[in-house]
Amino acid sequence: MSCIKRETALPSRQGSDGSDFNAFAAMQPRAPALIPADARNGGRVKSANVPPEGVYLPNNNRLAPHMRSPEYVQMSTAAAITLGVMSGKMHRCSCTRCLNLLLTYPEGCRANCAYCGLARHREADRDYADRNFIRVDWPAVPTEQVVDIVARDGERTPFHRMCISMITHPRSDADTVTVLKTWTDRIDPSRLPVSILSNPTTMQREDVARLKDMGADIFTVALDAATPQIFDRTRGKGVDSPHSWKKYWEVLEDARDIFGREKFGAHIIVGMGETEHDVLTLVQRLVDMGGHSHMFCFFPEKGSLMDHLPATPRDQWRRVQLARYLIDYAQVRVEQMRFDSEGRVIDFGIPQAELDDVIDKGTAFRTSGCPGKEAEDVSACDRPYGDSPPSNVASYPFALEPVDIRKVRQQLRLQKAGESYAEGDDLDPENWIARD
């Protein structure tokens, strides 16, 4: 039985230095600039002290209301449309099946992650409630209003899961508990499961256990960086940020012990300077622990310290997506795969017919995250176009159609005999959020 492999290095695509991957040396963030004294710690918002009134739609008008969790939470544009607090629709998908609730404060997140639109250094140009995050605005909504809508809809809710996303703030741990209790007092978590996207920097083991006892179903840690060196450069001392690789792993191991197998995971961003071997070795480590990886394709977030750097080349991304799926769901081990001198996958470790079946199913190329109601390997957290424009989809937020599979195969350089992909088969509009 033969395996699918790539014998030689691929020709250059869109990588940071002319290669088909984003190399470590080229993915250096800018240094954060000094923040004006009046803008620090939400100074403008607290000074103006504008009272919140219902739903707040970000507009960067320097008059963001004085909103705080747990009374207020933010949510993605897709979640707000799905919930019905905004009008509009998403290209080729019915918005999102996961209700992501992001804690919010005038002081914002006190971390300074280089790739993140919510980072502390943005105090100089945008108040926290007006900052973009994974390519979209995040409207702020009263927590009680969110719970009212979901409780009212009952079994008719379009959501498969709710996720509380913590940020680095002194109140984050306590307010996560309050938001979770507000939710579970009225919505049975066995009917609509709850995930926690944690902030390990402020958490102890007992905090993890408390969230489990209160009804949280899955606990995730956003490692994001695939290696300690990239973590430090993008999330730690390299950008004057408080996070540490060691602390994140301590809390991830706590989650393994407390939540149990298949109930914890880690976010990983591909294309920040790691090799494919680096990231897939990390995926294997998580599987061996009993957890899952939730994969993101690096996309330069406007306003971040890495917004001048290239997005992950599609061939690199597709190779990692496919290999990650095989490790997470097909019992293939990274040791079965082969890598070239640059750490790129050249052999996925299984016969060609088996690999063709996985590719043709398409699930490997969908957004990865906590599961919903469809299948264990289909994420509820579909994050529509969070890591790409629709004209060049990275993570598909919907089931792939034949034209999508053909495009994926072209990107992988693994086309079937006699098959071709015509550029323009899926000329998707750049205006991917339609607002009424």
KEROTI-153400 format. One record per residue (C-alpha): x, y, z; chain; residue number from 1. Coordinates in steps of 0.001 Angstrom, whole numbers. Layout:
residues N
x = X y = Y z = Z chain = A n = NUM
...
end
This chain:
residues 436
x = 0 y = 0 z = 0 chain = A n = 1
x = 1401 y = 3377 z = -958 chain = A n = 2
x = 1109 y = 6561 z = 1023 chain = A n = 3
x = 461 y = 10034 z = -322 chain = A n = 4
x = 3621 y = 12039 z = -157 chain = A n = 5
x = 5371 y = 15004 z = -1667 chain = A n = 6
x = 8870 y = 14164 z = -2814 chain = A n = 7
x = 10292 y = 17659 z = -3234 chain = A n = 8
x = 9847 y = 21111 z = -1778 chain = A n = 9
x = 6965 y = 23021 z = -3282 chain = A n = 10
x = 7516 y = 26163 z = -5331 chain = A n = 11
x = 7101 y = 29426 z = -3476 chain = A n = 12
x = 3640 y = 30821 z = -2769 chain = A n = 13
x = 2861 y = 33702 z = -412 chain = A n = 14
x = 5107 y = 33036 z = 2589 chain = A n = 15
x = 6916 y = 35644 z = 4621 chain = A n = 16
x = 10273 y = 35197 z = 2876 chain = A n = 17
x = 9324 y = 33762 z = -516 chain = A n = 18
x = 8749 y = 30225 z = 782 chain = A n = 19
x = 5456 y = 28366 z = 1124 chain = A n = 20
x = 5389 y = 28749 z = 4908 chain = A n = 21
x = 5805 y = 31562 z = 7432 chain = A n = 22
x = 9311 y = 31199 z = 8851 chain = A n = 23
x = 10221 y = 32103 z = 12436 chain = A n = 24
x = 12775 y = 34747 z = 11475 chain = A n = 25
x = 10288 y = 36686 z = 9359 chain = A n = 26
x = 7322 y = 36717 z = 11780 chain = A n = 27
x = 8637 y = 39316 z = 14227 chain = A n = 28
x = 5977 y = 41560 z = 15817 chain = A n = 29
x = 6458 y = 45308 z = 16079 chain = A n = 30
x = 7373 y = 46649 z = 19503 chain = A n = 31
x = 4384 y = 48168 z = 21344 chain = A n = 32
x = 4373 y = 51962 z = 21464 chain = A n = 33
x = 3868 y = 54099 z = 24541 chain = A n = 34
x = 230 y = 54760 z = 25502 chain = A n = 35
x = -868 y = 58334 z = 26326 chain = A n = 36
x = -1525 y = 58726 z = 30041 chain = A n = 37
x = -5162 y = 59764 z = 29565 chain = A n = 38
x = -5915 y = 56589 z = 27596 chain = A n = 39
x = -4444 y = 54045 z = 29996 chain = A n = 40
x = -6724 y = 51622 z = 31819 chain = A n = 41
x = -9817 y = 52853 z = 30015 chain = A n = 42
x = -9189 y = 56436 z = 31097 chain = A n = 43
x = -11291 y = 58091 z = 28384 chain = A n = 44
x = -14307 y = 55861 z = 29001 chain = A n = 45
x = -14190 y = 56243 z = 32762 chain = A n = 46
x = -13698 y = 60002 z = 32519 chain = A n = 47
x = -16650 y = 60503 z = 30138 chain = A n = 48
x = -18728 y = 58023 z = 32186 chain = A n = 49
x = -21449 y = 57667 z = 29548 chain = A n = 50
x = -24118 y = 55293 z = 30887 chain = A n = 51
x = -24898 y = 52220 z = 28746 chain = A n = 52
x = -28330 y = 51911 z = 27154 chain = A n = 53
x = -29181 y = 48486 z = 25763 chain = A n = 54
x = -27109 y = 47020 z = 22932 chain = A n = 55
x = -23898 y = 48896 z = 22041 chain = A n = 56
x = -22662 y = 48606 z = 18450 chain = A n = 57
x = -18946 y = 49484 z = 18131 chain = A n = 58
x = -18240 y = 52634 z = 16138 chain = A n = 59
x = -14968 y = 54004 z = 17547 chain = A n = 60
x = -16546 y = 57318 z = 18473 chain = A n = 61
x = -14466 y = 57758 z = 21651 chain = A n = 62
x = -17695 y = 57808 z = 23646 chain = A n = 63
x = -17990 y = 54105 z = 24397 chain = A n = 64
x = -20324 y = 53665 z = 27376 chain = A n = 65
x = -18974 y = 52681 z = 30774 chain = A n = 66
x = -19906 y = 48988 z = 30454 chain = A n = 67
x = -18640 y = 46200 z = 32669 chain = A n = 68
x = -19061 y = 42494 z = 33092 chain = A n = 69
x = -20879 y = 40693 z = 34564 chain = A n = 70
x = -23753 y = 43077 z = 33701 chain = A n = 71
x = -22557 y = 43331 z = 30082 chain = A n = 72
x = -20869 y = 40887 z = 27722 chain = A n = 73
x = -19643 y = 41262 z = 24154 chain = A n = 74
x = -20311 y = 38828 z = 21336 chain = A n = 75
x = -19157 y = 38366 z = 17761 chain = A n = 76
x = -21090 y = 39969 z = 14928 chain = A n = 77
x = -22185 y = 36500 z = 13782 chain = A n = 78
x = -23469 y = 35650 z = 17261 chain = A n = 79
x = -25298 y = 38981 z = 17521 chain = A n = 80
x = -27033 y = 38357 z = 14170 chain = A n = 81
x = -27945 y = 34800 z = 15205 chain = A n = 82
x = -29254 y = 36030 z = 18578 chain = A n = 83
x = -31330 y = 38672 z = 16817 chain = A n = 84
x = -29836 y = 41785 z = 18413 chain = A n = 85
x = -28369 y = 42835 z = 15035 chain = A n = 86
x = -29754 y = 42455 z = 11538 chain = A n = 87
x = -27823 y = 40940 z = 8672 chain = A n = 88
x = -26589 y = 37624 z = 7304 chain = A n = 89
x = -23342 y = 35801 z = 6562 chain = A n = 90
x = -22138 y = 34619 z = 3161 chain = A n = 91
x = -22990 y = 30921 z = 2510 chain = A n = 92
x = -23815 y = 30139 z = 6145 chain = A n = 93
x = -26492 y = 30785 z = 8743 chain = A n = 94
x = -24171 y = 32831 z = 10961 chain = A n = 95
x = -22950 y = 30726 z = 13898 chain = A n = 96
x = -23988 y = 27831 z = 16119 chain = A n = 97
x = -21911 y = 28968 z = 19099 chain = A n = 98
x = -22806 y = 31910 z = 21310 chain = A n = 99
x = -19427 y = 33343 z = 22338 chain = A n = 100
x = -19720 y = 35693 z = 25303 chain = A n = 101
x = -16648 y = 37857 z = 25862 chain = A n = 102
x = -16104 y = 39593 z = 29185 chain = A n = 103
x = -15761 y = 43360 z = 28851 chain = A n = 104
x = -14407 y = 46267 z = 30908 chain = A n = 105
x = -13333 y = 49847 z = 30129 chain = A n = 106
x = -9802 y = 48827 z = 31150 chain = A n = 107
x = -9953 y = 46007 z = 28632 chain = A n = 108
x = -7610 y = 43070 z = 28473 chain = A n = 109
x = -4406 y = 43751 z = 30375 chain = A n = 110
x = -2398 y = 41372 z = 28205 chain = A n = 111
x = -618 y = 42539 z = 25062 chain = A n = 112
x = -653 y = 39570 z = 22673 chain = A n = 113
x = 967 y = 40630 z = 19408 chain = A n = 114
x = -1643 y = 39138 z = 17047 chain = A n = 115
x = -4765 y = 40186 z = 18970 chain = A n = 116
x = -7057 y = 43109 z = 18251 chain = A n = 117
x = -7994 y = 43313 z = 21940 chain = A n = 118
x = -4396 y = 43859 z = 23103 chain = A n = 119
x = -3535 y = 46497 z = 25692 chain = A n = 120
x = -1395 y = 48584 z = 23316 chain = A n = 121
x = -4544 y = 49511 z = 21375 chain = A n = 122
x = -5589 y = 51857 z = 24196 chain = A n = 123
x = -3771 y = 54508 z = 22176 chain = A n = 124
x = -6237 y = 54349 z = 19278 chain = A n = 125
x = -9444 y = 52539 z = 20314 chain = A n = 126
x = -11475 y = 52136 z = 23454 chain = A n = 127
x = -11909 y = 48493 z = 24400 chain = A n = 128
x = -15566 y = 48119 z = 23376 chain = A n = 129
x = -14709 y = 49446 z = 19899 chain = A n = 130
x = -11851 y = 47059 z = 19121 chain = A n = 131
x = -12088 y = 44467 z = 16367 chain = A n = 132
x = -11327 y = 40848 z = 17253 chain = A n = 133
x = -10874 y = 37971 z = 14790 chain = A n = 134
x = -11769 y = 40373 z = 11980 chain = A n = 135
x = -15142 y = 41638 z = 13235 chain = A n = 136
x = -16752 y = 44031 z = 15696 chain = A n = 137
x = -18072 y = 42657 z = 18991 chain = A n = 138
x = -21329 y = 44337 z = 20063 chain = A n = 139
x = -21937 y = 44632 z = 23797 chain = A n = 140
x = -25255 y = 43344 z = 25152 chain = A n = 141
x = -26732 y = 43209 z = 28679 chain = A n = 142
x = -26133 y = 39710 z = 30047 chain = A n = 143
x = -29716 y = 39390 z = 31250 chain = A n = 144
x = -30999 y = 40218 z = 27758 chain = A n = 145
x = -28842 y = 37451 z = 26252 chain = A n = 146
x = -30127 y = 34909 z = 28758 chain = A n = 147
x = -33724 y = 36087 z = 28282 chain = A n = 148
x = -33574 y = 35457 z = 24528 chain = A n = 149
x = -31969 y = 32012 z = 24740 chain = A n = 150
x = -34253 y = 30913 z = 27596 chain = A n = 151
x = -37310 y = 32129 z = 25678 chain = A n = 152
x = -36298 y = 30245 z = 22535 chain = A n = 153
x = -35844 y = 26979 z = 24442 chain = A n = 154
x = -35424 y = 23986 z = 22116 chain = A n = 155
x = -35791 y = 26299 z = 19112 chain = A n = 156
x = -32481 y = 28041 z = 19795 chain = A n = 157
x = -30118 y = 27995 z = 16801 chain = A n = 158
x = -27151 y = 27642 z = 19132 chain = A n = 159
x = -25439 y = 24312 z = 19814 chain = A n = 160
x = -23189 y = 25643 z = 22561 chain = A n = 161
x = -22351 y = 28721 z = 24644 chain = A n = 162
x = -18785 y = 29767 z = 25445 chain = A n = 163
x = -17607 y = 32287 z = 28035 chain = A n = 164
x = -14368 y = 33868 z = 26855 chain = A n = 165
x = -12258 y = 35283 z = 29669 chain = A n = 166
x = -9740 y = 38103 z = 29316 chain = A n = 167
x = -6792 y = 39155 z = 31456 chain = A n = 168
x = -8396 y = 41429 z = 34031 chain = A n = 169
x = -8510 y = 41389 z = 37865 chain = A n = 170
x = -12286 y = 40744 z = 37802 chain = A n = 171
x = -12266 y = 38070 z = 35106 chain = A n = 172
x = -12365 y = 34973 z = 37330 chain = A n = 173
x = -15145 y = 36201 z = 39628 chain = A n = 174
x = -17216 y = 37611 z = 36772 chain = A n = 175
x = -16952 y = 34385 z = 34774 chain = A n = 176
x = -18499 y = 32587 z = 37737 chain = A n = 177
x = -21314 y = 35177 z = 37886 chain = A n = 178
x = -22057 y = 35002 z = 34136 chain = A n = 179
x = -22059 y = 31194 z = 34278 chain = A n = 180
x = -24446 y = 31172 z = 37251 chain = A n = 181
x = -26747 y = 33701 z = 35555 chain = A n = 182
x = -26860 y = 31346 z = 32578 chain = A n = 183
x = -27309 y = 28020 z = 34398 chain = A n = 184
x = -29984 y = 29444 z = 36719 chain = A n = 185
x = -32276 y = 29609 z = 33687 chain = A n = 186
x = -30744 y = 27386 z = 30990 chain = A n = 187
x = -29952 y = 23739 z = 31610 chain = A n = 188
x = -26323 y = 23116 z = 30546 chain = A n = 189
x = -27230 y = 19533 z = 29656 chain = A n = 190
x = -29495 y = 20993 z = 26957 chain = A n = 191
x = -27129 y = 23712 z = 25778 chain = A n = 192
x = -23542 y = 22847 z = 26799 chain = A n = 193
x = -21160 y = 25505 z = 28079 chain = A n = 194
x = -17473 y = 25897 z = 27244 chain = A n = 195
x = -14923 y = 28073 z = 29025 chain = A n = 196
x = -12157 y = 29804 z = 27068 chain = A n = 197
x = -9917 y = 30431 z = 30039 chain = A n = 198
x = -7372 y = 32978 z = 31168 chain = A n = 199
x = -4738 y = 30766 z = 32826 chain = A n = 200
x = -2624 y = 33733 z = 33936 chain = A n = 201
x = -5106 y = 34632 z = 36705 chain = A n = 202
x = -6420 y = 31129 z = 37495 chain = A n = 203
x = -5667 y = 28483 z = 40095 chain = A n = 204
x = -6685 y = 24823 z = 40136 chain = A n = 205
x = -9659 y = 25564 z = 42383 chain = A n = 206
x = -10979 y = 28071 z = 39819 chain = A n = 207
x = -10994 y = 25341 z = 37171 chain = A n = 208
x = -12808 y = 22957 z = 39533 chain = A n = 209
x = -15430 y = 25578 z = 40452 chain = A n = 210
x = -16389 y = 26105 z = 36807 chain = A n = 211
x = -16755 y = 22352 z = 36303 chain = A n = 212
x = -18912 y = 22050 z = 39421 chain = A n = 213
x = -21146 y = 24874 z = 38151 chain = A n = 214
x = -21954 y = 23069 z = 34924 chain = A n = 215
x = -19233 y = 23957 z = 32400 chain = A n = 216
x = -18821 y = 21080 z = 29939 chain = A n = 217
x = -15497 y = 21810 z = 28187 chain = A n = 218
x = -12486 y = 23850 z = 29300 chain = A n = 219
x = -10049 y = 25285 z = 26763 chain = A n = 220
x = -6717 y = 27074 z = 26982 chain = A n = 221
x = -5604 y = 29394 z = 24200 chain = A n = 222
x = -1976 y = 28401 z = 23907 chain = A n = 223
x = -2082 y = 29972 z = 20420 chain = A n = 224
x = 1694 y = 29739 z = 19997 chain = A n = 225
x = 2984 y = 26271 z = 19108 chain = A n = 226
x = 6388 y = 26630 z = 20796 chain = A n = 227
x = 7704 y = 28294 z = 23978 chain = A n = 228
x = 9833 y = 30674 z = 21902 chain = A n = 229
x = 6898 y = 31914 z = 19826 chain = A n = 230
x = 4735 y = 32131 z = 22943 chain = A n = 231
x = 7277 y = 34360 z = 24691 chain = A n = 232
x = 7757 y = 36539 z = 21596 chain = A n = 233
x = 4054 y = 37078 z = 20930 chain = A n = 234
x = 2368 y = 36680 z = 24339 chain = A n = 235
x = 5016 y = 37127 z = 27029 chain = A n = 236
x = 8069 y = 39239 z = 27776 chain = A n = 237
x = 8666 y = 39947 z = 24097 chain = A n = 238
x = 5642 y = 42265 z = 23992 chain = A n = 239
x = 5481 y = 43312 z = 27654 chain = A n = 240
x = 2658 y = 40864 z = 28358 chain = A n = 241
x = 2096 y = 38808 z = 31539 chain = A n = 242
x = 1491 y = 35330 z = 30108 chain = A n = 243
x = 3890 y = 32402 z = 30482 chain = A n = 244
x = 4088 y = 29046 z = 28697 chain = A n = 245
x = 4658 y = 27253 z = 32028 chain = A n = 246
x = 1512 y = 28688 z = 33648 chain = A n = 247
x = -644 y = 27899 z = 30625 chain = A n = 248
x = 453 y = 24258 z = 30703 chain = A n = 249
x = -182 y = 24027 z = 34444 chain = A n = 250
x = -3797 y = 25092 z = 33950 chain = A n = 251
x = -4183 y = 22853 z = 30898 chain = A n = 252
x = -3045 y = 19894 z = 33000 chain = A n = 253
x = -5506 y = 20947 z = 35732 chain = A n = 254
x = -8256 y = 20895 z = 33094 chain = A n = 255
x = -7232 y = 17385 z = 32041 chain = A n = 256
x = -7486 y = 16168 z = 35651 chain = A n = 257
x = -10754 y = 17949 z = 36456 chain = A n = 258
x = -12774 y = 17894 z = 33214 chain = A n = 259
x = -11492 y = 14552 z = 31948 chain = A n = 260
x = -10840 y = 13013 z = 28552 chain = A n = 261
x = -12366 y = 14684 z = 25485 chain = A n = 262
x = -13508 y = 17587 z = 27662 chain = A n = 263
x = -10524 y = 19913 z = 27368 chain = A n = 264
x = -8505 y = 21381 z = 24546 chain = A n = 265
x = -6063 y = 24020 z = 23392 chain = A n = 266
x = -6227 y = 26690 z = 20706 chain = A n = 267
x = -3281 y = 26784 z = 18287 chain = A n = 268
x = -2602 y = 29438 z = 15643 chain = A n = 269
x = -773 y = 28113 z = 12585 chain = A n = 270
x = 1650 y = 30332 z = 10681 chain = A n = 271
x = 3331 y = 32474 z = 13378 chain = A n = 272
x = 6793 y = 31038 z = 12756 chain = A n = 273
x = 6545 y = 27416 z = 13863 chain = A n = 274
x = 7228 y = 24476 z = 11565 chain = A n = 275
x = 4535 y = 22032 z = 10599 chain = A n = 276
x = 6411 y = 19421 z = 12605 chain = A n = 277
x = 6304 y = 21738 z = 15654 chain = A n = 278
x = 2550 y = 22237 z = 15538 chain = A n = 279
x = 1696 y = 18607 z = 14771 chain = A n = 280
x = 3944 y = 17382 z = 17581 chain = A n = 281
x = 1920 y = 19664 z = 19874 chain = A n = 282
x = -1334 y = 18239 z = 18469 chain = A n = 283
x = -80 y = 14737 z = 19226 chain = A n = 284
x = 859 y = 15769 z = 22770 chain = A n = 285
x = -2669 y = 17033 z = 23357 chain = A n = 286
x = -4217 y = 13828 z = 21993 chain = A n = 287
x = -1946 y = 11742 z = 24206 chain = A n = 288
x = -3178 y = 13794 z = 27188 chain = A n = 289
x = -6784 y = 13028 z = 26192 chain = A n = 290
x = -7615 y = 16426 z = 24728 chain = A n = 291
x = -8184 y = 18092 z = 21371 chain = A n = 292
x = -6622 y = 20895 z = 19371 chain = A n = 293
x = -8677 y = 23803 z = 18065 chain = A n = 294
x = -6856 y = 25218 z = 15067 chain = A n = 295
x = -6747 y = 28789 z = 13763 chain = A n = 296
x = -5057 y = 30107 z = 10625 chain = A n = 297
x = -2965 y = 33215 z = 11296 chain = A n = 298
x = -4512 y = 36290 z = 9734 chain = A n = 299
x = -2998 y = 39758 z = 10341 chain = A n = 300
x = -5545 y = 41478 z = 12575 chain = A n = 301
x = -5844 y = 45168 z = 11755 chain = A n = 302
x = -4406 y = 47251 z = 14574 chain = A n = 303
x = -2354 y = 44419 z = 16082 chain = A n = 304
x = 1430 y = 44292 z = 16410 chain = A n = 305
x = 1506 y = 41688 z = 13625 chain = A n = 306
x = -800 y = 43376 z = 11125 chain = A n = 307
x = 2123 y = 43966 z = 8746 chain = A n = 308
x = 2899 y = 40256 z = 8420 chain = A n = 309
x = 1536 y = 37766 z = 5863 chain = A n = 310
x = -1358 y = 35411 z = 6483 chain = A n = 311
x = -555 y = 31714 z = 6574 chain = A n = 312
x = 1 y = 30376 z = 3033 chain = A n = 313
x = -2910 y = 28131 z = 2071 chain = A n = 314
x = -746 y = 25125 z = 1229 chain = A n = 315
x = 890 y = 25206 z = 4670 chain = A n = 316
x = -2507 y = 25620 z = 6309 chain = A n = 317
x = -4168 y = 22790 z = 4386 chain = A n = 318
x = -1339 y = 20381 z = 5167 chain = A n = 319
x = -1599 y = 21133 z = 8862 chain = A n = 320
x = -5419 y = 20990 z = 8849 chain = A n = 321
x = -5370 y = 17582 z = 7197 chain = A n = 322
x = -2627 y = 16152 z = 9396 chain = A n = 323
x = -4253 y = 17538 z = 12545 chain = A n = 324
x = -7554 y = 15890 z = 11646 chain = A n = 325
x = -5835 y = 12544 z = 11101 chain = A n = 326
x = -4166 y = 12765 z = 14516 chain = A n = 327
x = -7268 y = 13994 z = 16357 chain = A n = 328
x = -9895 y = 11763 z = 14764 chain = A n = 329
x = -8325 y = 8991 z = 12637 chain = A n = 330
x = -5817 y = 7524 z = 15126 chain = A n = 331
x = -2866 y = 8431 z = 12906 chain = A n = 332
x = 229 y = 9380 z = 14886 chain = A n = 333
x = 2691 y = 12111 z = 14027 chain = A n = 334
x = 5447 y = 9474 z = 14110 chain = A n = 335
x = 3834 y = 7818 z = 11069 chain = A n = 336
x = 4183 y = 11019 z = 9052 chain = A n = 337
x = 7288 y = 12220 z = 7270 chain = A n = 338
x = 8635 y = 15761 z = 7142 chain = A n = 339
x = 11198 y = 17511 z = 4945 chain = A n = 340
x = 14204 y = 19503 z = 6149 chain = A n = 341
x = 11988 y = 22573 z = 6670 chain = A n = 342
x = 9565 y = 20608 z = 8856 chain = A n = 343
x = 6830 y = 20418 z = 6193 chain = A n = 344
x = 4619 y = 17344 z = 5862 chain = A n = 345
x = 5648 y = 15246 z = 2862 chain = A n = 346
x = 3876 y = 11999 z = 3824 chain = A n = 347
x = 640 y = 11800 z = 5837 chain = A n = 348
x = 1332 y = 8216 z = 6879 chain = A n = 349
x = -1716 y = 6475 z = 5405 chain = A n = 350
x = -2538 y = 4908 z = 2014 chain = A n = 351
x = -3670 y = 7235 z = -752 chain = A n = 352
x = -7183 y = 5766 z = -940 chain = A n = 353
x = -7749 y = 6406 z = 2779 chain = A n = 354
x = -6428 y = 9941 z = 2523 chain = A n = 355
x = -8648 y = 10607 z = -494 chain = A n = 356
x = -11666 y = 9554 z = 1557 chain = A n = 357
x = -10768 y = 11996 z = 4352 chain = A n = 358
x = -10207 y = 14853 z = 1916 chain = A n = 359
x = -13430 y = 14169 z = 23 chain = A n = 360
x = -15452 y = 14165 z = 3241 chain = A n = 361
x = -14247 y = 17740 z = 3816 chain = A n = 362
x = -14604 y = 17827 z = 7601 chain = A n = 363
x = -10855 y = 18209 z = 8095 chain = A n = 364
x = -11035 y = 21668 z = 6516 chain = A n = 365
x = -13943 y = 23010 z = 8544 chain = A n = 366
x = -13473 y = 25272 z = 11563 chain = A n = 367
x = -12206 y = 23250 z = 14514 chain = A n = 368
x = -13382 y = 23806 z = 18068 chain = A n = 369
x = -15729 y = 22467 z = 20727 chain = A n = 370
x = -18273 y = 20003 z = 19277 chain = A n = 371
x = -21902 y = 20809 z = 18630 chain = A n = 372
x = -24939 y = 18643 z = 17969 chain = A n = 373
x = -23993 y = 17509 z = 14459 chain = A n = 374
x = -21005 y = 15225 z = 15142 chain = A n = 375
x = -18006 y = 14951 z = 17443 chain = A n = 376
x = -15668 y = 16111 z = 14679 chain = A n = 377
x = -17841 y = 19080 z = 13626 chain = A n = 378
x = -17399 y = 22192 z = 15712 chain = A n = 379
x = -20234 y = 24258 z = 17147 chain = A n = 380
x = -17804 y = 27181 z = 17202 chain = A n = 381
x = -17706 y = 27778 z = 13471 chain = A n = 382
x = -16354 y = 31380 z = 13652 chain = A n = 383
x = -17496 y = 32446 z = 10146 chain = A n = 384
x = -14593 y = 34011 z = 8267 chain = A n = 385
x = -12699 y = 34690 z = 11483 chain = A n = 386
x = -9361 y = 33786 z = 9902 chain = A n = 387
x = -9836 y = 34663 z = 6228 chain = A n = 388
x = -11981 y = 36499 z = 3690 chain = A n = 389
x = -14604 y = 34370 z = 1875 chain = A n = 390
x = -12673 y = 34852 z = -1364 chain = A n = 391
x = -9915 y = 32619 z = 30 chain = A n = 392
x = -11506 y = 30597 z = 2842 chain = A n = 393
x = -9150 y = 29194 z = 5470 chain = A n = 394
x = -11551 y = 27542 z = 7928 chain = A n = 395
x = -14823 y = 26588 z = 6253 chain = A n = 396
x = -17791 y = 27480 z = 8495 chain = A n = 397
x = -20074 y = 25160 z = 6513 chain = A n = 398
x = -19991 y = 21700 z = 4941 chain = A n = 399
x = -17773 y = 21749 z = 1872 chain = A n = 400
x = -19316 y = 21314 z = -1564 chain = A n = 401
x = -17535 y = 19660 z = -4526 chain = A n = 402
x = -16140 y = 22982 z = -5752 chain = A n = 403
x = -14658 y = 23594 z = -2305 chain = A n = 404
x = -13056 y = 20150 z = -2233 chain = A n = 405
x = -11514 y = 20779 z = -5632 chain = A n = 406
x = -10045 y = 24050 z = -4413 chain = A n = 407
x = -8667 y = 22380 z = -1269 chain = A n = 408
x = -7049 y = 19685 z = -3389 chain = A n = 409
x = -5463 y = 22334 z = -5584 chain = A n = 410
x = -4074 y = 24064 z = -2494 chain = A n = 411
x = -2751 y = 20759 z = -1184 chain = A n = 412
x = -1338 y = 19883 z = -4633 chain = A n = 413
x = -3204 y = 16576 z = -4296 chain = A n = 414
x = -5627 y = 16727 z = -7210 chain = A n = 415
x = -7183 y = 13508 z = -8465 chain = A n = 416
x = -6372 y = 12298 z = -11946 chain = A n = 417
x = -8355 y = 14242 z = -14534 chain = A n = 418
x = -9616 y = 16791 z = -11993 chain = A n = 419
x = -8962 y = 20491 z = -12188 chain = A n = 420
x = -10002 y = 23588 z = -10327 chain = A n = 421
x = -10825 y = 26721 z = -12265 chain = A n = 422
x = -9962 y = 29995 z = -10601 chain = A n = 423
x = -13264 y = 31810 z = -10268 chain = A n = 424
x = -15284 y = 28686 z = -9403 chain = A n = 425
x = -16120 y = 30360 z = -6105 chain = A n = 426
x = -15673 y = 34067 z = -6563 chain = A n = 427
x = -17026 y = 35035 z = -3174 chain = A n = 428
x = -17763 y = 38656 z = -2329 chain = A n = 429
x = -15386 y = 40459 z = 4 chain = A n = 430
x = -18415 y = 42083 z = 1631 chain = A n = 431
x = -19208 y = 38949 z = 3568 chain = A n = 432
x = -21470 y = 40454 z = 6229 chain = A n = 433
x = -24676 y = 41828 z = 4752 chain = A n = 434
x = -26318 y = 44409 z = 7006 chain = A n = 435
x = -29923 y = 45443 z = 6499 chain = A n = 436
end
